[in-house]
Amino acid sequence: VVNFGFYIGATPDNLEELRAAERTPGIKIFIGSSTGDLLVDEQDALERIFAETILPICAHCEDEGTVRANAARLGGGSRYGDHSEIRDHQAAVIATRRAMDLAVRHRHRFHVLHVSTAQECELLADHHRLVTAEACPHHLFFSVDDYARLGSLVQMNPSVKTKEDNAALWQALRSGRIQVIATDHAPHTLEEKQQAYPASPSGVPAVENSLALMLDAAHQGRCMVEEVVSWMCDAPARVWDLVGKGRIAEGYDADLVLVDLNRSATIRNEEQVTKSGWSPWDGVTLTGWPVRTWVLGQTVFADGKLDSSVRGREAVFDHGRGGFWAQG
């Protein structure tokens, strides 16, 4: 129904694939294990990827050694809340600092995925016109205090942190240290999520409600609608060099969302379109909702219904433009 693209995943031994990759926004590295098996944490492999490829690089930043040491100390963990002690602040900060050092030394554009700590926000101040970053709704709105209420429904990688970290992420967005709101959408089923820890998988579905969550934040005065547009439309297109996307301007594709800033509605599991059929925000009432969506000028969503007959077209990337920071 909409345009989309896939990162190419890095492994310790697919450098030739990464060099030859086309029709992708960039290379994704897991500097720390998560769902899947794309871990790359050996320094030699990371040095070669940053030194010998040209596509923008992004990374899931959690230090594998720190995570494993914490897990061993806690015997693997037995409570959902142990997840934030295993994947703690230090795990995120060490890996983000390591990746930013690689980017600066090799002069390679780098994007930090799902920032979760105040310390990382401080690191991002020294971006050398090479580093951009993103925050996710779950790291903006949830904290370790929510494990008691939601259990595994707020178990994710990187883990949720403290309310102080929530506040730091908001400040980093407003100051421009973080440019993008993303979702890290991970649609595990409720049955999967309700397993005992640590068998319960990490991740939450978030694409469907992300815009309404941010519009509600604007309604509450936490940000401005113009900032939401920048974080969710313009900045992502600029970071990933998407041609003709992200703005309402002459010559740009007519990819548009009509929103009703006064509409209030409650998120309900049974009304979710995502195949996983649940949301960690089930029962939350938000003000500000999307009501109609166009892709390339064609309606794909209206009156609560999708029109799956519409198709996008092949996206165009222009990785020679110089990137987000080079454009000021």
ZAPA-466310 format. One record per residue (C-alpha): residue number from 1; residue in three letters; x negated, y, z. Coordinates in pm, 1 decimal. Layout:
N
i = NUM, aa = ALA, east = X, north = Y, up = Z .
...
This chain:
328
i = 1, aa = VAL, east = 0.0, north = 0.0, up = 0.0 .
i = 2, aa = VAL, east = -287.3, north = 237.0, up = 78.5 .
i = 3, aa = ASN, east = -645.5, north = 278.0, up = -33.3 .
i = 4, aa = PHE, east = -902.7, north = 100.6, up = 179.3 .
i = 5, aa = GLY, east = -1265.8, north = -9.7, up = 166.7 .
i = 6, aa = PHE, east = -1485.5, north = -260.0, up = 344.6 .
i = 7, aa = TYR, east = -1825.7, north = -204.9, up = 497.5 .
i = 8, aa = ILE, east = -2086.0, north = -459.9, up = 398.0 .
i = 9, aa = GLY, east = -2199.6, north = -642.0, up = 711.4 .
i = 10, aa = ALA, east = -2569.8, north = -665.0, up = 787.8 .
i = 11, aa = THR, east = -2736.0, north = -988.3, up = 896.8 .
i = 12, aa = PRO, east = -3101.5, north = -1047.2, up = 984.1 .
i = 13, aa = ASP, east = -3164.2, north = -1190.8, up = 636.6 .
i = 14, aa = ASN, east = -2936.1, north = -1023.9, up = 377.7 .
i = 15, aa = LEU, east = -3151.6, north = -721.0, up = 300.2 .
i = 16, aa = GLU, east = -3135.8, north = -778.7, up = -75.8 .
i = 17, aa = GLU, east = -2754.7, north = -777.7, up = -62.9 .
i = 18, aa = LEU, east = -2758.7, north = -454.8, up = 133.5 .
i = 19, aa = ARG, east = -2991.9, north = -292.2, up = -117.7 .
i = 20, aa = ALA, east = -2769.6, north = -389.1, up = -411.4 .
i = 21, aa = ALA, east = -2431.9, north = -313.6, up = -253.1 .
i = 22, aa = GLU, east = -2190.9, north = -84.1, up = -437.0 .
i = 23, aa = ARG, east = -1823.6, north = 14.3, up = -400.0 .
i = 24, aa = THR, east = -1853.1, north = 27.1, up = -21.0 .
i = 25, aa = PRO, east = -1857.1, north = 318.1, up = 223.4 .
i = 26, aa = GLY, east = -2165.9, north = 182.1, up = 394.2 .
i = 27, aa = ILE, east = -2349.4, north = -84.2, up = 591.0 .
i = 28, aa = LYS, east = -2222.7, north = -200.6, up = 929.9 .
i = 29, aa = ILE, east = -2458.3, north = -342.6, up = 1191.9 .
i = 30, aa = PHE, east = -2358.4, north = -512.3, up = 1516.6 .
i = 31, aa = ILE, east = -2639.0, north = -412.2, up = 1754.1 .
i = 32, aa = GLY, east = -2478.8, north = -629.3, up = 2019.5 .
i = 33, aa = SER, east = -2251.7, north = -928.3, up = 1972.1 .
i = 34, aa = SER, east = -1877.0, north = -883.0, up = 1936.9 .
i = 35, aa = THR, east = -1595.9, north = -1074.0, up = 1769.6 .
i = 36, aa = GLY, east = -1763.8, north = -1257.2, up = 1479.5 .
i = 37, aa = ASP, east = -2124.6, north = -1356.5, up = 1419.6 .
i = 38, aa = LEU, east = -2298.0, north = -1054.4, up = 1263.4 .
i = 39, aa = LEU, east = -2545.2, north = -979.9, up = 1542.7 .
i = 40, aa = VAL, east = -2864.2, north = -797.5, up = 1438.6 .
i = 41, aa = ASP, east = -3076.6, north = -703.7, up = 1740.2 .
i = 42, aa = GLU, east = -3432.3, north = -793.3, up = 1638.0 .
i = 43, aa = GLN, east = -3634.2, north = -474.2, up = 1595.9 .
i = 44, aa = ASP, east = -3813.3, north = -586.6, up = 1278.0 .
i = 45, aa = ALA, east = -3482.1, north = -657.4, up = 1101.3 .
i = 46, aa = LEU, east = -3336.2, north = -323.7, up = 1209.8 .
i = 47, aa = GLU, east = -3646.2, north = -134.5, up = 1097.2 .
i = 48, aa = ARG, east = -3624.6, north = -288.2, up = 750.9 .
i = 49, aa = ILE, east = -3252.0, north = -216.5, up = 712.9 .
i = 50, aa = PHE, east = -3296.4, north = 149.6, up = 805.6 .
i = 51, aa = ALA, east = -3615.2, north = 185.4, up = 599.5 .
i = 52, aa = GLU, east = -3525.3, north = -4.3, up = 283.6 .
i = 53, aa = THR, east = -3155.3, north = 68.5, up = 214.7 .
i = 54, aa = ILE, east = -2985.4, north = 384.3, up = 90.7 .
i = 55, aa = LEU, east = -2618.9, north = 346.9, up = 189.0 .
i = 56, aa = PRO, east = -2500.3, north = 520.7, up = 507.2 .
i = 57, aa = ILE, east = -2529.0, north = 292.0, up = 809.7 .
i = 58, aa = CYS, east = -2287.0, north = 257.2, up = 1099.8 .
i = 59, aa = ALA, east = -2322.9, north = 38.2, up = 1406.7 .
i = 60, aa = HIS, east = -2143.7, north = -120.1, up = 1697.2 .
i = 61, aa = CYS, east = -2385.2, north = -17.0, up = 1971.4 .
i = 62, aa = GLU, east = -2412.4, north = -239.4, up = 2278.2 .
i = 63, aa = ASP, east = -2748.9, north = -371.9, up = 2393.8 .
i = 64, aa = GLU, east = -2739.6, north = -750.7, up = 2375.6 .
i = 65, aa = GLY, east = -3004.1, north = -802.2, up = 2644.4 .
i = 66, aa = THR, east = -2815.9, north = -584.3, up = 2891.0 .
i = 67, aa = VAL, east = -2484.3, north = -756.2, up = 2815.9 .
i = 68, aa = ARG, east = -2634.5, north = -1102.8, up = 2866.4 .
i = 69, aa = ALA, east = -2810.3, north = -1003.9, up = 3188.3 .
i = 70, aa = ASN, east = -2490.5, north = -856.6, up = 3330.8 .
i = 71, aa = ALA, east = -2292.6, north = -1165.3, up = 3231.7 .
i = 72, aa = ALA, east = -2548.3, north = -1392.1, up = 3399.1 .
i = 73, aa = ARG, east = -2536.8, north = -1180.3, up = 3716.6 .
i = 74, aa = LEU, east = -2156.2, north = -1215.7, up = 3726.9 .
i = 75, aa = GLY, east = -2155.1, north = -1583.0, up = 3630.6 .
i = 76, aa = GLY, east = -1985.3, north = -1498.4, up = 3303.5 .
i = 77, aa = GLY, east = -1709.8, north = -1305.3, up = 3477.6 .
i = 78, aa = SER, east = -1368.4, north = -1428.3, up = 3586.1 .
i = 79, aa = ARG, east = -1153.0, north = -1113.0, up = 3597.3 .
i = 80, aa = TYR, east = -1056.3, north = -891.5, up = 3306.4 .
i = 81, aa = GLY, east = -1211.9, north = -599.6, up = 3490.9 .
i = 82, aa = ASP, east = -1548.2, north = -779.3, up = 3488.2 .
i = 83, aa = HIS, east = -1559.5, north = -700.3, up = 3117.5 .
i = 84, aa = SER, east = -1648.4, north = -337.4, up = 3187.0 .
i = 85, aa = GLU, east = -1922.8, north = -445.3, up = 3426.4 .
i = 86, aa = ILE, east = -2070.8, north = -684.1, up = 3171.1 .
i = 87, aa = ARG, east = -2047.4, north = -435.1, up = 2883.8 .
i = 88, aa = ASP, east = -2139.3, north = -140.1, up = 3100.9 .
i = 89, aa = HIS, east = -2252.5, north = 216.1, up = 3038.5 .
i = 90, aa = GLN, east = -2615.7, north = 117.2, up = 3004.0 .
i = 91, aa = ALA, east = -2540.6, north = -139.6, up = 2734.1 .
i = 92, aa = ALA, east = -2379.7, north = 129.2, up = 2518.9 .
i = 93, aa = VAL, east = -2634.5, north = 402.4, up = 2588.6 .
i = 94, aa = ILE, east = -2944.2, north = 186.7, up = 2528.7 .
i = 95, aa = ALA, east = -2815.8, north = 63.8, up = 2191.8 .
i = 96, aa = THR, east = -2697.1, north = 406.0, up = 2073.8 .
i = 97, aa = ARG, east = -3029.9, north = 565.2, up = 2166.6 .
i = 98, aa = ARG, east = -3213.1, north = 285.0, up = 1983.8 .
i = 99, aa = ALA, east = -3005.9, north = 324.6, up = 1667.9 .
i = 100, aa = MET, east = -3037.2, north = 702.8, up = 1665.5 .
i = 101, aa = ASP, east = -3414.7, north = 668.8, up = 1696.7 .
i = 102, aa = LEU, east = -3416.1, north = 441.7, up = 1390.6 .
i = 103, aa = ALA, east = -3205.1, north = 689.7, up = 1196.3 .
i = 104, aa = VAL, east = -3426.8, north = 986.0, up = 1281.2 .
i = 105, aa = ARG, east = -3757.1, north = 808.1, up = 1213.6 .
i = 106, aa = HIS, east = -3638.2, north = 671.1, up = 879.7 .
i = 107, aa = ARG, east = -3433.9, north = 982.5, up = 785.9 .
i = 108, aa = HIS, east = -3129.9, north = 763.2, up = 727.2 .
i = 109, aa = ARG, east = -2766.6, north = 876.7, up = 767.1 .
i = 110, aa = PHE, east = -2612.1, north = 700.6, up = 1062.6 .
i = 111, aa = HIS, east = -2262.4, north = 688.3, up = 1214.6 .
i = 112, aa = VAL, east = -2203.3, north = 574.5, up = 1574.1 .
i = 113, aa = LEU, east = -1888.0, north = 364.1, up = 1596.5 .
i = 114, aa = HIS, east = -1643.8, north = 378.4, up = 1890.2 .
i = 115, aa = VAL, east = -1837.4, north = 594.2, up = 2136.5 .
i = 116, aa = SER, east = -1725.8, north = 512.7, up = 2491.0 .
i = 117, aa = THR, east = -1951.1, north = 694.8, up = 2740.2 .
i = 118, aa = ALA, east = -2033.7, north = 1047.7, up = 2851.0 .
i = 119, aa = GLN, east = -2405.9, north = 968.0, up = 2820.5 .
i = 120, aa = GLU, east = -2368.3, north = 887.9, up = 2450.3 .
i = 121, aa = CYS, east = -2196.0, north = 1223.3, up = 2399.3 .
i = 122, aa = GLU, east = -2508.3, north = 1388.7, up = 2539.0 .
i = 123, aa = LEU, east = -2730.2, north = 1192.5, up = 2300.0 .
i = 124, aa = LEU, east = -2517.9, north = 1307.3, up = 2005.3 .
i = 125, aa = ALA, east = -2610.9, north = 1669.9, up = 2067.7 .
i = 126, aa = ASP, east = -2949.4, north = 1592.8, up = 1907.7 .
i = 127, aa = HIS, east = -2812.8, north = 1471.9, up = 1574.0 .
i = 128, aa = HIS, east = -3094.6, north = 1596.6, up = 1343.8 .
i = 129, aa = ARG, east = -2829.1, north = 1653.8, up = 1073.0 .
i = 130, aa = LEU, east = -2827.6, north = 1275.7, up = 1024.8 .
i = 131, aa = VAL, east = -2592.4, north = 1135.3, up = 1288.4 .
i = 132, aa = THR, east = -2212.5, north = 1146.0, up = 1307.4 .
i = 133, aa = ALA, east = -1981.6, north = 961.2, up = 1545.0 .
i = 134, aa = GLU, east = -1627.4, north = 850.8, up = 1615.3 .
i = 135, aa = ALA, east = -1398.5, north = 791.6, up = 1912.7 .
i = 136, aa = CYS, east = -1101.3, north = 555.5, up = 1938.1 .
i = 137, aa = PRO, east = -764.0, north = 617.2, up = 2103.0 .
i = 138, aa = HIS, east = -818.0, north = 336.4, up = 2353.8 .
i = 139, aa = HIS, east = -1138.5, north = 500.5, up = 2480.0 .
i = 140, aa = LEU, east = -962.6, north = 837.1, up = 2497.6 .
i = 141, aa = PHE, east = -648.4, north = 722.5, up = 2679.7 .
i = 142, aa = PHE, east = -742.1, north = 410.3, up = 2880.5 .
i = 143, aa = SER, east = -993.0, north = 358.9, up = 3161.9 .
i = 144, aa = VAL, east = -1104.1, north = 84.3, up = 3401.3 .
i = 145, aa = ASP, east = -808.7, north = 187.4, up = 3618.7 .
i = 146, aa = ASP, east = -575.9, north = 30.9, up = 3360.0 .
i = 147, aa = TYR, east = -700.2, north = -327.5, up = 3402.7 .
i = 148, aa = ALA, east = -471.1, north = -368.3, up = 3705.1 .
i = 149, aa = ARG, east = -166.8, north = -281.6, up = 3492.5 .
i = 150, aa = LEU, east = -257.4, north = -416.1, up = 3149.0 .
i = 151, aa = GLY, east = -523.2, north = -682.4, up = 3204.1 .
i = 152, aa = SER, east = -666.4, north = -817.5, up = 2878.6 .
i = 153, aa = LEU, east = -454.4, north = -574.7, up = 2673.6 .
i = 154, aa = VAL, east = -726.6, north = -314.8, up = 2741.7 .
i = 155, aa = GLN, east = -1014.2, north = -559.4, up = 2700.7 .
i = 156, aa = MET, east = -1222.4, north = -438.3, up = 2407.5 .
i = 157, aa = ASN, east = -1577.8, north = -394.2, up = 2282.3 .
i = 158, aa = PRO, east = -1722.4, north = -152.7, up = 2380.1 .
i = 159, aa = SER, east = -1533.7, north = -179.5, up = 2705.1 .
i = 160, aa = VAL, east = -1314.2, north = 90.4, up = 2852.7 .
i = 161, aa = LYS, east = -1505.4, north = 309.9, up = 3096.0 .
i = 162, aa = THR, east = -1402.5, north = 571.8, up = 3354.6 .
i = 163, aa = LYS, east = -1169.6, north = 871.1, up = 3346.3 .
i = 164, aa = GLU, east = -1480.0, north = 1089.0, up = 3352.8 .
i = 165, aa = ASP, east = -1590.6, north = 922.8, up = 3029.2 .
i = 166, aa = ASN, east = -1243.5, north = 986.0, up = 2880.2 .
i = 167, aa = ALA, east = -1284.2, north = 1355.0, up = 2955.7 .
i = 168, aa = ALA, east = -1634.8, north = 1364.7, up = 2806.0 .
i = 169, aa = LEU, east = -1510.7, north = 1209.9, up = 2481.3 .
i = 170, aa = TRP, east = -1238.4, north = 1472.2, up = 2450.5 .
i = 171, aa = GLN, east = -1494.1, north = 1746.3, up = 2509.5 .
i = 172, aa = ALA, east = -1729.2, north = 1593.9, up = 2249.0 .
i = 173, aa = LEU, east = -1447.4, north = 1593.7, up = 1994.5 .
i = 174, aa = ARG, east = -1362.1, north = 1955.3, up = 2063.1 .
i = 175, aa = SER, east = -1727.5, north = 2062.8, up = 2045.4 .
i = 176, aa = GLY, east = -1799.1, north = 1873.8, up = 1722.4 .
i = 177, aa = ARG, east = -2044.8, north = 1622.6, up = 1865.5 .
i = 178, aa = ILE, east = -1790.5, north = 1355.9, up = 1768.4 .
i = 179, aa = GLN, east = -1624.9, north = 1423.6, up = 1433.1 .
i = 180, aa = VAL, east = -1390.6, north = 1130.0, up = 1367.1 .
i = 181, aa = ILE, east = -1095.8, north = 952.8, up = 1528.7 .
i = 182, aa = ALA, east = -1093.6, north = 585.4, up = 1425.5 .
i = 183, aa = THR, east = -908.4, north = 284.8, up = 1564.8 .
i = 184, aa = ASP, east = -1129.7, north = -27.6, up = 1556.3 .
i = 185, aa = HIS, east = -797.8, north = -207.4, up = 1490.1 .
i = 186, aa = ALA, east = -820.2, north = -569.8, up = 1610.9 .
i = 187, aa = PRO, east = -483.3, north = -745.3, up = 1582.2 .
i = 188, aa = HIS, east = -524.9, north = -1048.4, up = 1809.1 .
i = 189, aa = THR, east = -194.2, north = -1209.6, up = 1902.1 .
i = 190, aa = LEU, east = -47.6, north = -1175.3, up = 2250.5 .
i = 191, aa = GLU, east = -93.0, north = -1549.6, up = 2297.9 .
i = 192, aa = GLU, east = -463.7, north = -1514.6, up = 2225.4 .
i = 193, aa = LYS, east = -500.5, north = -1210.4, up = 2449.4 .
i = 194, aa = GLN, east = -325.4, north = -1376.8, up = 2742.8 .
i = 195, aa = GLN, east = -594.5, north = -1638.9, up = 2784.3 .
i = 196, aa = ALA, east = -797.1, north = -1628.6, up = 3105.5 .
i = 197, aa = TYR, east = -1117.7, north = -1425.2, up = 3097.6 .
i = 198, aa = PRO, east = -1365.8, north = -1467.7, up = 2934.5 .
i = 199, aa = ALA, east = -1177.8, north = -1675.8, up = 2674.6 .
i = 200, aa = SER, east = -951.3, north = -1377.6, up = 2601.7 .
i = 201, aa = PRO, east = -1067.3, north = -1198.7, up = 2283.9 .
i = 202, aa = SER, east = -1161.6, north = -831.0, up = 2283.1 .
i = 203, aa = GLY, east = -980.7, north = -572.5, up = 2074.9 .
i = 204, aa = VAL, east = -643.6, north = -400.7, up = 2037.2 .
i = 205, aa = PRO, east = -411.5, north = -310.0, up = 1747.1 .
i = 206, aa = ALA, east = -414.7, north = 67.4, up = 1712.0 .
i = 207, aa = VAL, east = -375.1, north = 181.8, up = 1348.4 .
i = 208, aa = GLU, east = 2.9, north = 195.4, up = 1362.4 .
i = 209, aa = ASN, east = 33.1, north = 433.3, up = 1656.7 .
i = 210, aa = SER, east = -290.3, north = 630.3, up = 1627.9 .
i = 211, aa = LEU, east = -148.1, north = 938.4, up = 1456.6 .
i = 212, aa = ALA, east = 148.5, north = 964.2, up = 1693.5 .
i = 213, aa = LEU, east = -85.5, north = 931.0, up = 1991.6 .
i = 214, aa = MET, east = -296.3, north = 1219.5, up = 1866.0 .
i = 215, aa = LEU, east = 5.3, north = 1434.5, up = 1775.0 .
i = 216, aa = ASP, east = 139.0, north = 1377.0, up = 2126.0 .
i = 217, aa = ALA, east = -199.0, north = 1488.8, up = 2264.0 .
i = 218, aa = ALA, east = -157.9, north = 1807.5, up = 2063.0 .
i = 219, aa = HIS, east = 196.4, north = 1846.4, up = 2198.7 .
i = 220, aa = GLN, east = 53.2, north = 1820.9, up = 2551.7 .
i = 221, aa = GLY, east = -206.6, north = 2086.7, up = 2475.3 .
i = 222, aa = ARG, east = -511.1, north = 1858.4, up = 2484.2 .
i = 223, aa = CYS, east = -603.5, north = 1957.9, up = 2127.8 .
i = 224, aa = MET, east = -463.1, north = 2141.8, up = 1826.0 .
i = 225, aa = VAL, east = -284.1, north = 1987.7, up = 1528.3 .
i = 226, aa = GLU, east = -553.4, north = 2138.0, up = 1304.7 .
i = 227, aa = GLU, east = -813.9, north = 1941.4, up = 1501.8 .
i = 228, aa = VAL, east = -617.6, north = 1618.8, up = 1456.2 .
i = 229, aa = VAL, east = -614.7, north = 1682.7, up = 1080.1 .
i = 230, aa = SER, east = -991.0, north = 1733.2, up = 1084.1 .
i = 231, aa = TRP, east = -1065.0, north = 1427.4, up = 1299.1 .
i = 232, aa = MET, east = -834.2, north = 1187.2, up = 1112.8 .
i = 233, aa = CYS, east = -837.1, north = 1316.6, up = 752.4 .
i = 234, aa = ASP, east = -1107.7, north = 1560.1, up = 648.6 .
i = 235, aa = ALA, east = -1403.8, north = 1441.8, up = 856.3 .
i = 236, aa = PRO, east = -1367.8, north = 1070.2, up = 772.2 .
i = 237, aa = ALA, east = -1361.7, north = 1151.9, up = 400.1 .
i = 238, aa = ARG, east = -1673.0, north = 1365.9, up = 434.6 .
i = 239, aa = VAL, east = -1864.2, north = 1118.6, up = 652.5 .
i = 240, aa = TRP, east = -1802.7, north = 835.1, up = 407.3 .
i = 241, aa = ASP, east = -1836.1, north = 1041.9, up = 86.9 .
i = 242, aa = LEU, east = -1483.7, north = 969.1, up = -36.3 .
i = 243, aa = VAL, east = -1419.4, north = 1170.0, up = -350.4 .
i = 244, aa = GLY, east = -1091.2, north = 1362.8, up = -367.4 .
i = 245, aa = LYS, east = -965.8, north = 1257.4, up = -24.6 .
i = 246, aa = GLY, east = -896.5, north = 1415.4, up = 311.7 .
i = 247, aa = ARG, east = -762.5, north = 1758.0, up = 219.0 .
i = 248, aa = ILE, east = -456.9, north = 1925.2, up = 68.5 .
i = 249, aa = ALA, east = -634.2, north = 2106.2, up = -212.7 .
i = 250, aa = GLU, east = -626.2, north = 2142.5, up = -588.5 .
i = 251, aa = GLY, east = -783.0, north = 1841.7, up = -755.9 .
i = 252, aa = TYR, east = -752.3, north = 1617.9, up = -449.4 .
i = 253, aa = ASP, east = -540.4, north = 1302.0, up = -446.5 .
i = 254, aa = ALA, east = -186.1, north = 1351.8, up = -314.7 .
i = 255, aa = ASP, east = -237.3, north = 1128.7, up = -10.6 .
i = 256, aa = LEU, east = -3.8, north = 1301.8, up = 234.8 .
i = 257, aa = VAL, east = 175.6, north = 1244.4, up = 563.5 .
i = 258, aa = LEU, east = 479.9, north = 1446.9, up = 665.0 .
i = 259, aa = VAL, east = 508.5, north = 1472.4, up = 1042.9 .
i = 260, aa = ASP, east = 787.1, north = 1586.1, up = 1273.7 .
i = 261, aa = LEU, east = 613.1, north = 1758.0, up = 1565.2 .
i = 262, aa = ASN, east = 935.3, north = 1767.8, up = 1768.2 .
i = 263, aa = ARG, east = 1043.4, north = 1407.6, up = 1728.0 .
i = 264, aa = SER, east = 1014.3, north = 1190.4, up = 2040.2 .
i = 265, aa = ALA, east = 1017.2, north = 811.8, up = 2021.0 .
i = 266, aa = THR, east = 905.6, north = 518.7, up = 2232.5 .
i = 267, aa = ILE, east = 653.1, north = 259.1, up = 2116.2 .
i = 268, aa = ARG, east = 803.1, north = -89.6, up = 2143.4 .
i = 269, aa = ASN, east = 638.3, north = -422.3, up = 2074.3 .
i = 270, aa = GLU, east = 939.6, north = -556.6, up = 1886.8 .
i = 271, aa = GLU, east = 927.7, north = -263.5, up = 1641.9 .
i = 272, aa = GLN, east = 560.9, north = -289.3, up = 1548.1 .
i = 273, aa = VAL, east = 484.1, north = -347.1, up = 1179.6 .
i = 274, aa = THR, east = 143.7, north = -499.5, up = 1249.2 .
i = 275, aa = LYS, east = 154.9, north = -878.9, up = 1228.3 .
i = 276, aa = SER, east = 23.3, north = -912.7, up = 1584.3 .
i = 277, aa = GLY, east = 353.4, north = -762.7, up = 1704.8 .
i = 278, aa = TRP, east = 237.2, north = -574.3, up = 2013.5 .
i = 279, aa = SER, east = 73.4, north = -253.3, up = 2132.9 .
i = 280, aa = PRO, east = -105.4, north = -165.2, up = 2456.7 .
i = 281, aa = TRP, east = 112.6, north = 148.6, up = 2449.3 .
i = 282, aa = ASP, east = 439.0, north = -51.0, up = 2462.2 .
i = 283, aa = GLY, east = 698.1, north = 157.0, up = 2649.2 .
i = 284, aa = VAL, east = 512.5, north = 488.6, up = 2607.6 .
i = 285, aa = THR, east = 717.2, north = 780.0, up = 2472.1 .
i = 286, aa = LEU, east = 535.0, north = 1019.1, up = 2238.3 .
i = 287, aa = THR, east = 630.7, north = 1351.4, up = 2083.0 .
i = 288, aa = GLY, east = 514.4, north = 1403.1, up = 1725.1 .
i = 289, aa = TRP, east = 560.2, north = 1127.1, up = 1467.7 .
i = 290, aa = PRO, east = 486.9, north = 1058.2, up = 1100.6 .
i = 291, aa = VAL, east = 811.6, north = 1036.0, up = 904.2 .
i = 292, aa = ARG, east = 699.2, north = 1000.0, up = 541.3 .
i = 293, aa = THR, east = 377.6, north = 899.0, up = 364.6 .
i = 294, aa = TRP, east = 265.7, north = 941.5, up = 5.4 .
i = 295, aa = VAL, east = -27.1, north = 767.1, up = -164.6 .
i = 296, aa = LEU, east = -134.1, north = 922.3, up = -494.0 .
i = 297, aa = GLY, east = 193.3, north = 1113.7, up = -491.0 .
i = 298, aa = GLN, east = 412.5, north = 805.0, up = -448.4 .
i = 299, aa = THR, east = 621.2, north = 742.5, up = -136.1 .
i = 300, aa = VAL, east = 500.2, north = 433.7, up = 49.7 .
i = 301, aa = PHE, east = 674.1, north = 492.6, up = 383.9 .
i = 302, aa = ALA, east = 997.4, north = 672.7, up = 468.6 .
i = 303, aa = ASP, east = 1284.5, north = 635.7, up = 713.3 .
i = 304, aa = GLY, east = 1091.5, north = 373.9, up = 908.4 .
i = 305, aa = LYS, east = 1045.3, north = 146.9, up = 608.1 .
i = 306, aa = LEU, east = 747.6, north = 51.8, up = 391.6 .
i = 307, aa = ASP, east = 758.9, north = 29.8, up = 12.4 .
i = 308, aa = SER, east = 507.7, north = -246.4, up = -60.0 .
i = 309, aa = SER, east = 551.4, north = -217.6, up = -437.2 .
i = 310, aa = VAL, east = 319.7, north = 84.9, up = -455.2 .
i = 311, aa = ARG, east = -52.7, north = 28.2, up = -502.6 .
i = 312, aa = GLY, east = -353.8, north = 252.7, up = -465.0 .
i = 313, aa = ARG, east = -649.6, north = 255.9, up = -698.9 .
i = 314, aa = GLU, east = -1019.0, north = 187.5, up = -672.9 .
i = 315, aa = ALA, east = -1181.0, north = 435.3, up = -435.3 .
i = 316, aa = VAL, east = -1473.0, north = 645.9, up = -553.9 .
i = 317, aa = PHE, east = -1774.3, north = 704.8, up = -329.3 .
i = 318, aa = ASP, east = -2041.2, north = 963.0, up = -402.4 .
i = 319, aa = HIS, east = -2328.2, north = 877.6, up = -170.1 .
i = 320, aa = GLY, east = -2554.7, north = 1129.4, up = -339.9 .
i = 321, aa = ARG, east = -2373.4, north = 1431.0, up = -196.8 .
i = 322, aa = GLY, east = -2595.4, north = 1460.5, up = 109.0 .
i = 323, aa = GLY, east = -2348.3, north = 1374.6, up = 379.3 .
i = 324, aa = PHE, east = -2136.9, north = 1541.3, up = 643.7 .
i = 325, aa = TRP, east = -2399.9, north = 1749.9, up = 817.8 .
i = 326, aa = ALA, east = -2564.5, north = 1870.2, up = 497.3 .
i = 327, aa = GLN, east = -2233.2, north = 2033.6, up = 407.7 .
i = 328, aa = GLY, east = -2232.7, north = 2229.9, up = 730.2 .
